[in-house]
Amino acid sequence: MKGKVKKQSEKFEKNVINMAHTLPQEGKGHICSDVNGSYTGTPEDGGVPVQDADDL
């Protein structure tokens, strides 16, 4: 029984490590609906981010 628990623990630890490496990369891609850059801070035209109505 202890061997089964150890395997489950090792599998859980491996999953946690994988998630820890993956989570910082989430949301780094292009967001098509963020044309003004108010969410990501990088507008499509390269200008300054604009605060619009949905940011209030």
N, C-alpha and C positions, 0 to 999 in steps of 0.2 A: 504494500500500500504506500509506503514512504517513497518508493521509486516513482510511482505514478504522480504523487504530489510534487516531487522534485522536477519531473519532466514538465508538468503544467507550469510550475514556477519559472523554469527556464524559458518556456515558450512565451509566458507573459512578459518576462524581462526583455526578451528579444523584440516583442511587439512594441513595448514602451520605448525602447531605443530607436526603433524605426520611426515611430511617431515623432519623437523628439527631433529627429533629423528632417522630417517632412514638414512639420508645422511652420517653421520659420519661412518656408518657401511658398506657403499658401498666400494667394492674393497678390503675388508679385507680377502676374501676367497682365496683359492688356485688358482693360475693362471698356468694352465698346460704348456703354452708356455714360461714361465719365468724360465727355468731350471737353468740359470746362476745367477738368483737373481738380475739382473741389474734393474728390474722395482720395485720389492717389497723389495729388500735388503735381501732376505732370500733364498739362493740357495738350491736346493733339497738335496745336500749332507751335508748341514750345514756349508760349508766353507764361504769364503769371497766372496761378490758379484763381478762379473767380468763385466767390461765394454766391450761390443762387438760392432760390426759394426753398428747395428741398434740404438745404443745409441749416435752416433756421429751426 
